[in-house]
Amino acid sequence: MADADSPPGWRKLAWRLLLAGFGAVVVVGIVRALAGQDWSVVAEMLGQRDASQVSLLLAAALATAVVGPLLGMLSWRAVLLGGGPPVGLPQVMRIFFVGYLAKYVPGKVPGMVAQVKVATANGVTVPRMLGSGLCSMALVHLTGLTIGLLAGVELLSGTALWIALASVPMLALALWPGLISRLGLLGARLLRRPLPANWPAARGLRIAVVAQCLSWLVSGLHLWLLAVAMGAPPLRSLALCVGGFSLATVVGLLAVVVPDGLGVREAMLLAALAAVLPVPAATAVTLASRLLTTVGDVLLGGAALATAEILHRTKEATTHA
């Protein structure tokens, strides 16, 4: 006899069909994104210097492109856990990476709906998701724009000045994490969303700020490694690439009508890279960055969701044993 609290069979079937349909749309979006990339830039990079050196740079760039978003998940997890009861790691990975891969679906609404559905199915309430999402969104944009100031080291000169400018907001967030909550409240009012009942605690926000800053810094290293592979001066291009990638990514996130800021991010990266590379080489690096981050997203997202499923089933088997 079925449990009285369990949903009817047709609801389970509808839920599974909805997830399968959404998964198919995400897969199509990723395939289209990969098919639309210019894969010839890899051969162009391999022709710049010794193939083994370039291969190592490309492998290192892919590794940073994977580790960066993983640190971003830890930041989001700190925000989520700071706003309510504990949530298991498999559940956190499911919720985060469903939303993460949903960026390949045009528009923001389908991804948000899918993430909320997965969250509620994994024991996270809608108000809690709303509060965590608004705080995390404010944190991601604020830290990304701040790290983006590092690009001014090369573009506008004055190394000490721009590093200081990038440090001040980070110190302010670490000392007064309530600023993020206030930005989240402002976002809720602007979006005309109900105000969440609970906001993440200060400790969770501090951890989230540190993890997100590390995420931006590590993610930006992939662009630097690609630029070095194309002949950019290593020291001169480091701050430019790290800061430029953060800034371009945040601006791309604000362009909600295109998947993952496609085109918007590239335009900004090309303008920044032209300061240390000839335009043809800067164009190759920009295209390679999109290709490499897309491949990294597929590898990370697929591995994370598979790992979450394995951990969940292992826990269930242990519980019922």
DRENDO-1510 file (C-alpha; in Angstrom, 1 decimal, always signed):
<recs>
REC; n; res; u; v; w
REC; 1; MET; +0.0; +0.0; +0.0 .
REC; 2; ALA; +1.4; +3.4; -1.0 .
REC; 3; ASP; +2.3; +5.9; +1.8 .
REC; 4; ALA; -0.3; +8.6; +2.3 .
REC; 5; ASP; +2.3; +11.3; +2.1 .
REC; 6; SER; +3.9; +10.1; -1.1 .
REC; 7; PRO; +2.8; +11.9; -4.3 .
REC; 8; PRO; +0.6; +10.0; -6.7 .
REC; 9; GLY; +2.2; +8.0; -9.5 .
REC; 10; TRP; +1.2; +10.4; -12.2 .
REC; 11; ARG; +3.0; +13.2; -10.4 .
REC; 12; LYS; +6.2; +11.2; -10.2 .
REC; 13; LEU; +5.9; +10.3; -13.9 .
REC; 14; ALA; +5.3; +14.0; -14.8 .
REC; 15; TRP; +8.2; +15.1; -12.7 .
REC; 16; ARG; +10.6; +12.6; -14.3 .
REC; 17; LEU; +9.4; +13.6; -17.8 .
REC; 18; LEU; +9.9; +17.2; -16.9 .
REC; 19; LEU; +13.5; +16.5; -15.7 .
REC; 20; ALA; +14.2; +14.4; -18.8 .
REC; 21; GLY; +12.9; +17.1; -21.1 .
REC; 22; PHE; +14.9; +19.8; -19.4 .
REC; 23; GLY; +18.0; +17.6; -19.5 .
REC; 24; ALA; +17.5; +17.1; -23.2 .
REC; 25; VAL; +17.2; +20.9; -23.7 .
REC; 26; VAL; +20.4; +21.4; -21.8 .
REC; 27; VAL; +22.2; +18.7; -23.8 .
REC; 28; VAL; +21.1; +20.3; -27.0 .
REC; 29; GLY; +22.2; +23.7; -25.8 .
REC; 30; ILE; +25.7; +22.4; -24.9 .
REC; 31; VAL; +26.0; +20.5; -28.2 .
REC; 32; ARG; +25.1; +23.6; -30.1 .
REC; 33; ALA; +27.5; +25.6; -28.1 .
REC; 34; LEU; +30.4; +23.2; -28.8 .
REC; 35; ALA; +29.5; +22.8; -32.4 .
REC; 36; GLY; +29.5; +26.5; -32.8 .
REC; 37; GLN; +33.1; +26.9; -31.5 .
REC; 38; ASP; +36.1; +27.4; -33.8 .
REC; 39; TRP; +38.1; +24.3; -33.0 .
REC; 40; SER; +40.9; +25.5; -35.4 .
REC; 41; VAL; +42.2; +27.8; -32.7 .
REC; 42; VAL; +43.7; +24.8; -30.9 .
REC; 43; ALA; +45.8; +23.9; -34.0 .
REC; 44; GLU; +46.7; +27.6; -34.3 .
REC; 45; MET; +48.0; +27.6; -30.7 .
REC; 46; LEU; +49.9; +24.3; -31.2 .
REC; 47; GLY; +51.7; +25.9; -34.1 .
REC; 48; GLN; +53.0; +28.9; -32.0 .
REC; 49; ARG; +55.7; +26.9; -30.2 .
REC; 50; ASP; +56.7; +23.4; -29.1 .
REC; 51; ALA; +53.6; +21.2; -29.2 .
REC; 52; SER; +54.4; +19.7; -25.8 .
REC; 53; GLN; +54.6; +23.1; -24.1 .
REC; 54; VAL; +51.4; +24.3; -25.6 .
REC; 55; SER; +49.7; +21.0; -24.6 .
REC; 56; LEU; +50.8; +21.5; -21.0 .
REC; 57; LEU; +49.5; +25.1; -21.1 .
REC; 58; LEU; +46.1; +23.9; -22.5 .
REC; 59; ALA; +45.8; +21.1; -19.9 .
REC; 60; ALA; +46.6; +23.6; -17.1 .
REC; 61; ALA; +44.1; +26.0; -18.6 .
REC; 62; LEU; +41.4; +23.3; -18.7 .
REC; 63; ALA; +42.2; +22.4; -15.1 .
REC; 64; THR; +41.7; +26.0; -13.9 .
REC; 65; ALA; +38.5; +26.3; -15.9 .
REC; 66; VAL; +37.2; +23.3; -13.9 .
REC; 67; VAL; +38.5; +24.2; -10.5 .
REC; 68; GLY; +37.2; +27.8; -10.7 .
REC; 69; PRO; +33.5; +26.9; -10.9 .
REC; 70; LEU; +34.0; +24.2; -8.3 .
REC; 71; LEU; +35.1; +27.0; -5.9 .
REC; 72; GLY; +32.0; +28.9; -7.0 .
REC; 73; MET; +29.9; +25.9; -5.9 .
REC; 74; LEU; +31.6; +26.0; -2.4 .
REC; 75; SER; +30.7; +29.7; -2.2 .
REC; 76; TRP; +27.1; +29.1; -3.0 .
REC; 77; ARG; +27.0; +26.2; -0.6 .
REC; 78; ALA; +28.3; +28.4; +2.2 .
REC; 79; VAL; +25.5; +30.9; +1.5 .
REC; 80; LEU; +22.9; +28.1; +1.4 .
REC; 81; LEU; +24.0; +26.4; +4.6 .
REC; 82; GLY; +24.1; +29.7; +6.4 .
REC; 83; GLY; +20.4; +30.3; +5.8 .
REC; 84; GLY; +18.9; +27.2; +7.3 .
REC; 85; PRO; +19.2; +23.5; +8.3 .
REC; 86; PRO; +22.1; +21.4; +7.0 .
REC; 87; VAL; +21.9; +20.1; +3.4 .
REC; 88; GLY; +23.9; +17.1; +2.3 .
REC; 89; LEU; +26.7; +17.4; -0.2 .
REC; 90; PRO; +24.9; +15.3; -2.9 .
REC; 91; GLN; +21.8; +17.5; -2.6 .
REC; 92; VAL; +24.0; +20.7; -2.8 .
REC; 93; MET; +25.7; +19.4; -5.9 .
REC; 94; ARG; +22.4; +18.5; -7.6 .
REC; 95; ILE; +20.9; +21.9; -7.0 .
REC; 96; PHE; +23.9; +23.9; -7.9 .
REC; 97; PHE; +24.9; +22.1; -11.1 .
REC; 98; VAL; +21.4; +21.8; -12.5 .
REC; 99; GLY; +21.3; +25.6; -12.3 .
REC; 100; TYR; +24.9; +25.9; -13.6 .
REC; 101; LEU; +24.3; +23.8; -16.7 .
REC; 102; ALA; +21.0; +25.5; -17.3 .
REC; 103; LYS; +22.9; +28.6; -18.4 .
REC; 104; TYR; +23.1; +27.0; -21.9 .
REC; 105; VAL; +19.3; +27.3; -22.2 .
REC; 106; PRO; +18.3; +30.7; -23.6 .
REC; 107; GLY; +16.8; +33.0; -21.0 .
REC; 108; LYS; +17.1; +32.8; -17.2 .
REC; 109; VAL; +13.6; +31.6; -16.3 .
REC; 110; PRO; +13.9; +27.9; -17.4 .
REC; 111; GLY; +17.1; +27.5; -15.4 .
REC; 112; MET; +15.7; +29.2; -12.3 .
REC; 113; VAL; +12.5; +27.1; -12.4 .
REC; 114; ALA; +14.5; +23.9; -12.9 .
REC; 115; GLN; +16.8; +24.7; -10.0 .
REC; 116; VAL; +13.9; +25.6; -7.7 .
REC; 117; LYS; +12.2; +22.3; -8.6 .
REC; 118; VAL; +15.3; +20.3; -7.9 .
REC; 119; ALA; +15.8; +22.2; -4.6 .
REC; 120; THR; +12.3; +21.5; -3.3 .
REC; 121; ALA; +12.7; +17.8; -4.3 .
REC; 122; ASN; +15.9; +17.8; -2.2 .
REC; 123; GLY; +14.5; +19.4; +0.9 .
REC; 124; VAL; +15.3; +23.1; +0.3 .
REC; 125; THR; +12.3; +25.4; +0.6 .
REC; 126; VAL; +11.5; +28.0; -2.0 .
REC; 127; PRO; +12.0; +31.0; +0.5 .
REC; 128; ARG; +15.4; +29.6; +1.4 .
REC; 129; MET; +16.4; +29.2; -2.3 .
REC; 130; LEU; +15.2; +32.8; -2.9 .
REC; 131; GLY; +17.2; +34.2; -0.1 .
REC; 132; SER; +20.3; +32.2; -1.0 .
REC; 133; GLY; +20.0; +33.0; -4.6 .
REC; 134; LEU; +19.7; +36.7; -4.1 .
REC; 135; CYS; +22.6; +36.9; -1.7 .
REC; 136; SER; +24.7; +34.7; -4.0 .
REC; 137; MET; +23.8; +36.8; -7.0 .
REC; 138; ALA; +24.9; +40.0; -5.3 .
REC; 139; LEU; +28.1; +38.3; -4.1 .
REC; 140; VAL; +29.0; +36.9; -7.5 .
REC; 141; HIS; +28.5; +40.2; -9.3 .
REC; 142; LEU; +30.2; +42.4; -6.6 .
REC; 143; THR; +33.2; +40.2; -6.3 .
REC; 144; GLY; +33.5; +39.8; -10.1 .
REC; 145; LEU; +33.4; +43.5; -10.7 .
REC; 146; THR; +35.9; +44.1; -7.9 .
REC; 147; ILE; +38.4; +41.5; -9.2 .
REC; 148; GLY; +37.8; +43.0; -12.6 .
REC; 149; LEU; +39.5; +46.2; -11.4 .
REC; 150; LEU; +42.8; +44.3; -11.7 .
REC; 151; ALA; +42.6; +44.7; -15.4 .
REC; 152; GLY; +43.3; +48.4; -14.8 .
REC; 153; VAL; +46.8; +47.5; -13.8 .
REC; 154; GLU; +47.7; +47.1; -17.5 .
REC; 155; LEU; +45.0; +49.1; -19.2 .
REC; 156; LEU; +45.2; +52.2; -17.1 .
REC; 157; SER; +48.6; +51.8; -15.4 .
REC; 158; GLY; +49.2; +52.4; -11.7 .
REC; 159; THR; +49.7; +48.9; -10.3 .
REC; 160; ALA; +49.5; +49.8; -6.6 .
REC; 161; LEU; +46.4; +52.0; -7.1 .
REC; 162; TRP; +44.3; +49.4; -8.9 .
REC; 163; ILE; +45.3; +46.6; -6.6 .
REC; 164; ALA; +44.3; +48.8; -3.6 .
REC; 165; LEU; +41.0; +49.6; -5.3 .
REC; 166; ALA; +40.3; +45.9; -5.8 .
REC; 167; SER; +41.2; +45.1; -2.2 .
REC; 168; VAL; +39.0; +47.7; -0.5 .
REC; 169; PRO; +35.6; +46.2; -1.4 .
REC; 170; MET; +36.9; +42.7; -0.5 .
REC; 171; LEU; +38.0; +43.9; +2.9 .
REC; 172; ALA; +34.6; +45.7; +3.4 .
REC; 173; LEU; +32.7; +42.5; +2.6 .
REC; 174; ALA; +34.9; +40.5; +4.9 .
REC; 175; LEU; +34.4; +43.0; +7.8 .
REC; 176; TRP; +30.7; +43.8; +7.1 .
REC; 177; PRO; +29.1; +40.8; +5.3 .
REC; 178; GLY; +25.7; +42.3; +6.0 .
REC; 179; LEU; +26.3; +44.5; +2.9 .
REC; 180; ILE; +25.6; +41.4; +0.8 .
REC; 181; SER; +22.3; +40.9; +2.5 .
REC; 182; ARG; +21.3; +44.5; +2.0 .
REC; 183; LEU; +22.1; +44.2; -1.7 .
REC; 184; GLY; +20.0; +41.0; -1.8 .
REC; 185; LEU; +17.1; +42.9; -0.2 .
REC; 186; LEU; +17.5; +45.7; -2.8 .
REC; 187; GLY; +17.5; +43.1; -5.6 .
REC; 188; ALA; +14.3; +41.5; -4.2 .
REC; 189; ARG; +12.6; +44.9; -4.2 .
REC; 190; LEU; +13.7; +45.7; -7.7 .
REC; 191; LEU; +12.6; +42.3; -9.0 .
REC; 192; ARG; +9.4; +42.6; -7.0 .
REC; 193; ARG; +10.0; +39.3; -5.2 .
REC; 194; PRO; +8.8; +38.5; -1.7 .
REC; 195; LEU; +11.5; +39.2; +0.9 .
REC; 196; PRO; +13.0; +36.0; +2.3 .
REC; 197; ALA; +12.4; +35.3; +6.0 .
REC; 198; ASN; +16.0; +34.2; +6.7 .
REC; 199; TRP; +19.3; +35.5; +5.4 .
REC; 200; PRO; +22.7; +33.6; +5.7 .
REC; 201; ALA; +24.7; +34.3; +8.8 .
REC; 202; ALA; +27.8; +36.5; +8.8 .
REC; 203; ARG; +30.2; +33.6; +9.0 .
REC; 204; GLY; +28.7; +31.8; +6.0 .
REC; 205; LEU; +28.9; +35.0; +4.0 .
REC; 206; ARG; +32.5; +35.6; +4.9 .
REC; 207; ILE; +33.4; +32.0; +3.7 .
REC; 208; ALA; +31.4; +32.6; +0.6 .
REC; 209; VAL; +33.2; +35.9; -0.2 .
REC; 210; VAL; +36.6; +34.2; +0.1 .
REC; 211; ALA; +35.6; +31.2; -2.0 .
REC; 212; GLN; +34.0; +33.3; -4.7 .
REC; 213; CYS; +37.1; +35.6; -4.9 .
REC; 214; LEU; +39.3; +32.5; -5.3 .
REC; 215; SER; +36.9; +31.2; -7.9 .
REC; 216; TRP; +37.3; +34.4; -10.0 .
REC; 217; LEU; +41.1; +34.4; -9.6 .
REC; 218; VAL; +41.5; +30.7; -10.5 .
REC; 219; SER; +39.0; +30.9; -13.4 .
REC; 220; GLY; +40.9; +33.9; -14.9 .
REC; 221; LEU; +44.1; +31.9; -14.9 .
REC; 222; HIS; +42.9; +29.9; -17.8 .
REC; 223; LEU; +42.7; +33.0; -20.0 .
REC; 224; TRP; +46.3; +34.0; -18.9 .
REC; 225; LEU; +47.6; +30.5; -19.8 .
REC; 226; LEU; +46.0; +30.7; -23.2 .
REC; 227; ALA; +47.4; +34.2; -23.8 .
REC; 228; VAL; +50.9; +33.0; -22.8 .
REC; 229; ALA; +50.5; +30.1; -25.2 .
REC; 230; MET; +49.9; +32.7; -28.0 .
REC; 231; GLY; +53.0; +34.8; -27.0 .
REC; 232; ALA; +51.7; +37.3; -24.5 .
REC; 233; PRO; +54.2; +38.5; -21.9 .
REC; 234; PRO; +53.5; +36.5; -18.7 .
REC; 235; LEU; +53.9; +39.1; -16.0 .
REC; 236; ARG; +52.4; +41.9; -18.0 .
REC; 237; SER; +49.3; +40.0; -19.0 .
REC; 238; LEU; +48.5; +38.2; -15.6 .
REC; 239; ALA; +46.4; +40.9; -13.9 .
REC; 240; LEU; +44.9; +41.9; -17.2 .
REC; 241; CYS; +43.7; +38.4; -18.0 .
REC; 242; VAL; +42.4; +37.6; -14.5 .
REC; 243; GLY; +40.6; +40.9; -14.1 .
REC; 244; GLY; +39.4; +41.1; -17.7 .
REC; 245; PHE; +37.9; +37.6; -17.5 .
REC; 246; SER; +36.0; +38.4; -14.3 .
REC; 247; LEU; +34.7; +41.7; -15.6 .
REC; 248; ALA; +33.7; +40.3; -19.0 .
REC; 249; THR; +31.9; +37.3; -17.4 .
REC; 250; VAL; +29.9; +39.5; -15.0 .
REC; 251; VAL; +28.8; +41.8; -17.9 .
REC; 252; GLY; +27.9; +38.6; -19.9 .
REC; 253; LEU; +25.8; +37.4; -17.0 .
REC; 254; LEU; +23.9; +40.6; -17.1 .
REC; 255; ALA; +23.0; +40.0; -20.8 .
REC; 256; VAL; +20.1; +37.7; -20.0 .
REC; 257; VAL; +18.9; +37.3; -23.6 .
REC; 258; VAL; +22.0; +35.2; -24.7 .
REC; 259; PRO; +23.2; +31.9; -23.2 .
REC; 260; ASP; +26.2; +32.4; -20.9 .
REC; 261; GLY; +26.8; +35.9; -22.3 .
REC; 262; LEU; +27.8; +34.5; -25.7 .
REC; 263; GLY; +29.3; +37.3; -27.8 .
REC; 264; VAL; +29.2; +39.9; -25.0 .
REC; 265; ARG; +32.0; +38.3; -23.1 .
REC; 266; GLU; +34.0; +37.8; -26.2 .
REC; 267; ALA; +33.8; +41.4; -27.2 .
REC; 268; MET; +35.1; +42.6; -23.9 .
REC; 269; LEU; +37.9; +40.0; -23.7 .
REC; 270; LEU; +39.1; +40.9; -27.2 .
REC; 271; ALA; +39.3; +44.6; -26.3 .
REC; 272; ALA; +41.3; +43.7; -23.2 .
REC; 273; LEU; +43.6; +41.2; -24.8 .
REC; 274; ALA; +44.4; +43.6; -27.7 .
REC; 275; ALA; +46.6; +45.5; -25.1 .
REC; 276; VAL; +49.1; +42.6; -24.9 .
REC; 277; LEU; +48.6; +40.7; -28.2 .
REC; 278; PRO; +48.0; +41.4; -31.9 .
REC; 279; VAL; +44.4; +41.4; -32.8 .
REC; 280; PRO; +44.5; +38.0; -34.7 .
REC; 281; ALA; +46.2; +36.4; -31.7 .
REC; 282; ALA; +43.8; +38.1; -29.2 .
REC; 283; THR; +40.9; +36.8; -31.3 .
REC; 284; ALA; +42.3; +33.2; -31.2 .
REC; 285; VAL; +42.7; +33.4; -27.4 .
REC; 286; THR; +39.1; +34.7; -27.0 .
REC; 287; LEU; +37.7; +31.9; -29.1 .
REC; 288; ALA; +39.8; +29.3; -27.3 .
REC; 289; SER; +38.6; +30.6; -23.9 .
REC; 290; ARG; +35.0; +30.1; -24.9 .
REC; 291; LEU; +35.8; +26.6; -26.2 .
REC; 292; LEU; +37.8; +25.6; -23.2 .
REC; 293; THR; +35.3; +26.9; -20.6 .
REC; 294; THR; +32.4; +25.1; -22.4 .
REC; 295; VAL; +34.3; +21.8; -22.4 .
REC; 296; GLY; +35.2; +22.4; -18.7 .
REC; 297; ASP; +31.5; +23.0; -17.9 .
REC; 298; VAL; +30.5; +19.8; -19.5 .
REC; 299; LEU; +33.2; +17.8; -17.8 .
REC; 300; LEU; +32.6; +19.4; -14.4 .
REC; 301; GLY; +28.8; +19.4; -14.5 .
REC; 302; GLY; +28.5; +15.8; -15.8 .
REC; 303; ALA; +31.1; +14.5; -13.2 .
REC; 304; ALA; +29.4; +16.4; -10.4 .
REC; 305; LEU; +25.9; +15.2; -11.1 .
REC; 306; ALA; +27.1; +11.6; -11.6 .
REC; 307; THR; +29.1; +11.9; -8.3 .
REC; 308; ALA; +26.0; +13.3; -6.5 .
REC; 309; GLU; +23.9; +10.4; -7.7 .
REC; 310; ILE; +26.5; +7.8; -6.6 .
REC; 311; LEU; +26.8; +9.4; -3.2 .
REC; 312; HIS; +23.1; +9.5; -2.8 .
REC; 313; ARG; +22.6; +5.9; -3.7 .
REC; 314; THR; +25.5; +4.8; -1.5 .
REC; 315; LYS; +23.9; +6.6; +1.4 .
REC; 316; GLU; +20.5; +5.0; +0.7 .
REC; 317; ALA; +22.1; +1.6; +0.5 .
REC; 318; THR; +23.9; +2.1; +3.8 .
REC; 319; THR; +20.7; +3.4; +5.5 .
REC; 320; HIS; +18.6; +0.4; +4.4 .
REC; 321; ALA; +21.3; -2.2; +5.1 .
</recs>
